[in-house]
Amino acid sequence: MKGNNFDVWKDWKWHLKNSVKSIKQAEVLTGIKFPPEHRKRLQETMEKFPMSVTPYYLSLIKVEDYESDPIYKQAFPDARELIIEDFEMSDPLSEDSDSPIHCITHRYPDRVLFHISNTCSMYCRHCTRKRKVGDQDSIPCKSELQAAIDYIAEHHEVRDVLLSGGDPFMLSDELIDWILGSLRSIEHVEVIRIGTRMPVVLPYRITDNLVKILKKHHPVWLNTHFNHPREVTSSSKQALSLLADAGIPLGNQTVLLSGINDCPIIMKSLVHKLVMNRVRPYYIYQCDLSEGLSHFRTPVSRGIEIMESMIGHTSGFAVPRYVVDAPGGGGKIPVMPNYIVSWAPKKVVLRNYEGVITAYREPDNYSFGKCELECDTCHLQLDTSDSDESKAVGIMKIISEYEDDISLIPENNSRMERRDSDDDES
Ligand SMILES: *Cc1c(COP(=O)(O)O)cnc(C)c1O
């Protein structure tokens, strides 16, 4: 019987069906008992911003100390969400204005966001698309998806498609397979990326069958969203390992959140856990100016301080890039501590992570000339096609001792063709 229960627990569809959407239910399951006044405020908050938590994610909360628990804070409503500052916006990144067609946000020249799901298994309280949470818990219909795929097919500049949402893994395996297959059949789509929080909030969604489907459509990259080291569990490790074993490069996007991970020690522990699980920390986001997030926001200086504590102090590939997503839709802007102290002709003065100051002597004779975009006469190698390795086999042949050939002559060598024709004439 016990084994049976565990099978049910590992069934992702069971978690969706049993997502916790009411305070009463959450109290019964966790044993937390909110004071009546507090419960009333949570209820009011949920009328504007609904709650939904997977039983799995709920189970990670340390109940004794729930008020400072990072999982609790990401999943449970807080009355401060109803405070709306005058500088906050419902769509701070202007995603709706940059949407040429339903389901697509086209902001950057060569890549698009393709929103294939309007829903998530867990509603993050810090969601940047909070305006849409719980709006219509639906999957766009196939004709809407097809129209978006047609848009991508018609726009030859799109070489990178990011499946986003909501959470793309809310869709059935069959639909995911169909979308990936349709995108893969578009010649100019080089890379497909998936942004999903399932490894964090419902790791059982990462099934053998799902991974088998993803693997069919390579190159597929995946970014997930761990915010705190305590979100790493044996189940989430198992999910990440299934994905990594399928050859899917994994990245992580963290949101810098006050009271959750705005601490160099927590952040460093998080990135170390991620790389141990073959996940490359990709971004730390400054919290967006979405409505009702003021209690989550830190000053940018806190983020820079965290970056300062990581750059140089730990493996380069464990350090994510810290970005501010520009309000109004300008895209992500990287922010970092300054490492250039001064600059004179021929000399850059730099400081390292320890505070050591050094001068880098620049070259005396660098000339790049003036680029007039006259590529025909450029001295650089502008042929960017893959190199041909067939010559390598030939070189191996000459090197080998069993061969007596003294030279190798490529096919269609005009000198040899001349010799052949001379032979014919004689
Ligand atoms: C973040 C984002 C992307 C992807 O940006 P990368 O820096 O390439 O990861 C693409 N489109 C939109 C609208 C985005 O917000």
The ligand as an ORCA input file, in Angstrom:
! r2SCAN-3c Opt
* xyz 0 1
  C      14.647     37.338    -22.086
  C      14.015     37.461    -23.383
  C      14.534     36.816    -24.505
  C      15.807     35.978    -24.435
  O      16.900     36.740    -24.082
  P      18.329     36.077    -23.937
  O      19.166     37.187    -23.381
  O      18.741     35.667    -25.316
  O      18.211     34.911    -23.027
  C      13.897     36.966    -25.703
  N      12.784     37.710    -25.819
  C      12.260     38.374    -24.768
  C      11.035     39.190    -24.956
  C      12.857     38.260    -23.517
  O      12.323     38.880    -22.459
*
